[in-house]
Amino acid sequence: MNTIAKRMFAVILTCVMAFGLFTLTQTHETYAASNKTAVYNNLRKLGYSKAGAAGIMANIKYESNYNPRVGGACYGLVQWTGSRKSNLRRFCARKGYSSASVKGQVAFLDHELKTSYRGLYRSLKTAKSASKAGYRFCYDFERPAARSSQSSRRASFASRLVRSL
């Protein structure tokens, strides 16, 4: 009897753990999907073209998977660091946003583009190619290691992403 009870307990525990992991994955995917929609809607309200928004979003997918709270030294949707991370927090506090929110981070991203990346800002507002927008945002704004190959990867993702928006 003791062996049967142990086996049943093991089966039940396995089922509970599997269900719990499935629920956690579903919750994370739902969270990412709702943030993805919020990022897109905020970018479009700020006047970015559909292709420009897709280019930015492709990079956000790679940087944070649409999670505005992700990170440590690097933080947020586009992984701000150092003084830019501090500027994000100050900007959001001044404007009445939470620096951990999609809305606050997209507003700060727009501010940074308008003030420090004017050429990129203009091109993203009028972009007709999501691929080019994704490449330029990665190359000029994100500037990751392996810049060229990462920019190409994100450009490819942006061209697929724009079709689903």
ChimeraX attribute file (.defattr): number of C-alpha atoms within 10 A of each C-alpha:
attribute: neighborCount
match mode: 1-to-1
recipient: residues
	/A:1	6
	/A:2	7
	/A:3	8
	/A:4	9
	/A:5	10
	/A:6	11
	/A:7	12
	/A:8	12
	/A:9	12
	/A:10	12
	/A:11	12
	/A:12	12
	/A:13	12
	/A:14	12
	/A:15	12
	/A:16	12
	/A:17	12
	/A:18	12
	/A:19	12
	/A:20	12
	/A:21	12
	/A:22	12
	/A:23	12
	/A:24	12
	/A:25	12
	/A:26	12
	/A:27	12
	/A:28	14
	/A:29	13
	/A:30	12
	/A:31	14
	/A:32	18
	/A:33	15
	/A:34	13
	/A:35	20
	/A:36	19
	/A:37	14
	/A:38	16
	/A:39	23
	/A:40	20
	/A:41	15
	/A:42	19
	/A:43	24
	/A:44	15
	/A:45	10
	/A:46	14
	/A:47	15
	/A:48	23
	/A:49	21
	/A:50	21
	/A:51	26
	/A:52	32
	/A:53	28
	/A:54	32
	/A:55	31
	/A:56	28
	/A:57	30
	/A:58	30
	/A:59	28
	/A:60	24
	/A:61	18
	/A:62	15
	/A:63	21
	/A:64	18
	/A:65	22
	/A:66	26
	/A:67	23
	/A:68	23
	/A:69	15
	/A:70	16
	/A:71	16
	/A:72	10
	/A:73	9
	/A:74	15
	/A:75	22
	/A:76	25
	/A:77	28
	/A:78	26
	/A:79	19
	/A:80	21
	/A:81	16
	/A:82	10
	/A:83	9
	/A:84	15
	/A:85	17
	/A:86	12
	/A:87	16
	/A:88	24
	/A:89	18
	/A:90	15
	/A:91	19
	/A:92	19
	/A:93	13
	/A:94	8
	/A:95	11
	/A:96	10
	/A:97	18
	/A:98	15
	/A:99	25
	/A:100	18
	/A:101	17
	/A:102	22
	/A:103	20
	/A:104	22
	/A:105	24
	/A:106	21
	/A:107	21
	/A:108	22
	/A:109	18
	/A:110	18
	/A:111	15
	/A:112	17
	/A:113	17
	/A:114	14
	/A:115	11
	/A:116	11
	/A:117	15
	/A:118	12
	/A:119	12
	/A:120	18
	/A:121	20
	/A:122	14
	/A:123	17
	/A:124	28
	/A:125	19
	/A:126	15
	/A:127	22
	/A:128	14
	/A:129	20
	/A:130	30
	/A:131	27
	/A:132	23
	/A:133	32
	/A:134	31
	/A:135	28
	/A:136	23
	/A:137	26
	/A:138	25
	/A:139	20
	/A:140	14
	/A:141	17
	/A:142	18
	/A:143	14
	/A:144	14
	/A:145	9
	/A:146	9
	/A:147	15
	/A:148	13
	/A:149	13
	/A:150	19
	/A:151	25
	/A:152	18
	/A:153	18
	/A:154	29
	/A:155	27
	/A:156	18
	/A:157	22
	/A:158	28
	/A:159	20
	/A:160	15
	/A:161	18
	/A:162	19
	/A:163	11
	/A:164	7
	/A:165	11
